[in-house]
Amino acid sequence: MDVKTTPFDAAHYLEDDEEIAYYLSEAFETGDPEYINHALGVAAKARGMTQIAKDSGVKREALYRSLSQAGNPQFTTILAVMRALGLNLKVEVCKKDVDDGQNAH
């Protein structure tokens, strides 16, 4: 018996703004730049890459390249994609021990 499988695509499960926001929040919490980049690509695909390209002012081909597995987007691209998704980045104090010697003045 042959079993047919298809690659998993998380973009199919991100159906609204709240799900996209939660997905990206979880990705940013990992602190892993490659995973964050991947998650941005998935979110952009879920919303529609052509629409994100239009709303962000980044050419679609450049967006695909930047958000690919081998991509390394500039911070301006990340901010543009976040804005196109209707999201903002938020800065907050890390939950880990903040007095690890790095806060010395």
C-alpha positions, 0 to 999 in steps of 0.5 A: 500500500502506497502512502501519499504525503504532502509537505506540511505548510503552516501558512494553510493554518494561519487564517486570521490576524490573531493567528499570524500575530501569535505565530510570529510572537512565538517565533520571535521568542525563540531568538533564532534569526533563521526561524524568525525569518522562516516564520515571516515567510510563512506569515507573508505566504498566508496573507498572500506574497503578492499583497505583502510585496505591494503593501511593503514596497518590496518587490515580490521576487526580492521578498521571496529571496529575503524570506527564503531558507537561505535568505538574510533580510535587512532589518528594513525589510523585516519592518516593512513586512511586519507593517504590511502584515499589520503588526508592530514589534514590541520591546520588553524586558527579557523574562530571564535574569536581567541582572546578569552583569550586562546592565552595569552603567 
